[in-house]
Amino acid sequence: MTSNVAESLNSALRNARKIPVSTVLEFIRGLIQKWFHERGEKAAERTEVLTEHVTKIMMSNKAYVDFMAVKAISSYEFQVLDGTRERFVNLQDRTCSCRKFQLDLLPYAHAIAAIRYERMFSYLFFCFNFILSFFFWLLFK
C-alpha cells in the first residue's frame, strides 16, 4: 500500500469501476473499515509509546549524535557542532537552526545531542504531540 491515500484507493478500486455507484460506495466503506481494523490491531500489538515509523526516525537520528560536539549557551540553549556546520538548539522553544525540530515536531540529531549533553530529559519528552495521542488513547480505551 502506498502512503498516498488517493493512489491507494485508486489501485484498490481498479476492479470496481464498472459496477453501480452505490455498490462502489459500499465497497469503499468496507475497504476503509478493513484498513482501519488492520491498523488498529497492529497498533494494539505495539509495546512502545511511539509508532514504528517515529521510532525508526529517532533511532537513525541517534546514530549521528556520537559525532557531534555540544556546548551549552544557557540552561536550554546549545551550540551543536556537526562536522563543519554549527547549529543552535533551544530545548525550551523546541527549535533548531536546521528547522527539522520545529517542522516535524520531533527531536532530530542536533536536538538529541543537546538533550543527551544536558542529561535532564529523555528524548521522548520532546515527542510530546505523538505521546499525547497515545495517552489519550489509554485514557479512553
N, C-alpha and C positions, 0 to 999 in steps of 0.2 A: 504494500500500500504506500502510495506517495504521501508526502507531507501536505501537498496542496489539496484542499477539500474538493475543489471543483474537478480536478483531474481524477481524484479517487472516485467521485460519483460518476463522472463521465465513463470511466472504464468499467465500473460496476453495472451501469445501465446500458451498456453496448447491446446486450441481447434483448433488453426490454423496450426498445424504441418502437417496435411495430405493434405494440398492444395498446388498448384504450388508456386514456389519461388516468381514469380512476384506478385502474389496475396498476399503472406505473406508480402512482402516488402511494398506494398500499405497499408496493414492492420497496419503495424508498423508505417508508416508515419502518418496515421490517428490517431492512438492511442497516439503517442507523441504529435501531434498537439492538441489533446483534452486535454492532461495533461498540456501543456503549457498554453492553454487558461484558464483552470480552475485555475491554479496558478496565472495567470495574473489578473483574476477577484478577487481572494482572496486578492492579494497584493493591488489592487486598492481600496479595501474597508478599508484598514488599515489607521488609523489616526496617529499612532505613527511612529517615524523615524526608529526605529529598527524593525526587524522581530519579529514575535511572539516567536520563539524559543530563540532568543537572549534576548528578554525582560524577558522571564521566567528564564533564567540563571542569568541575572542581579538582578532580584527580589529575587531569592533564595540566592544569594551571599550577598545581603544587609541585610538579616536576621541574618547573623553571625557577622556582624560588631559591634553590640552593646556590644559584649562580648570581644572585643579586646582593648588593650591599645596601644596608639601610642605615640612615642617620636620622635621629629624632630632631625635629624642629621645635615641637611643643608636645604636650601630652597626647594630642590627637593628630598632629601633622608630622609627616615624614617625607624625607627625600630618599627616593629609591633609585639606585644606580643599576641600570640594566645594560651591561656591556658599555657601550659608548653613549647611551641615552640616559637622560635624567628625567625622572617622573616625580610628581608631588602628589601624595596621598593624604586625604583628610578623612579620618575614620569617623569623626563626628558627623560630618555632612555627607559621608559615603560618596566621595568624589575622588577621581584620579585625573591627572592631566592627560592621560591617554583616552579618557572618556568611556572606556569599556565598563567601568564600575557603575556609572550612572545610566548608561544606555541599557544594559542587560539586568541591572539591579542585582548582580552577582559579583562577589569579590574576585577579580582576576589576579594574575600573578603578582602585580605590584602591591595590591591591597593585601593579599595573603602574606607577602613578605613583611609588610608593616605590622600586620596582626601577629605574625609569628615573632617578630622583633619585640613587640610590646608585651606579649605573653599575658594579656589581660582578658582576651576574649577567645572563644572558639570561632573559627570562620563561619560556622553555622549561624551564629548570631547575626551575621551580616547578610544572610539569605532570608531575611525577615518575611518578605512577601510570600515566598514559597513555603516557609514553615507555618506561617499564619493560616494558610488554607488547610494545611494538614491538621492543625489543632482545632479549627472549626469543624473539620470532618470528624475528628474524635469526639468533640463535644456533642454533635448532633447525630452521632451514629446510632 
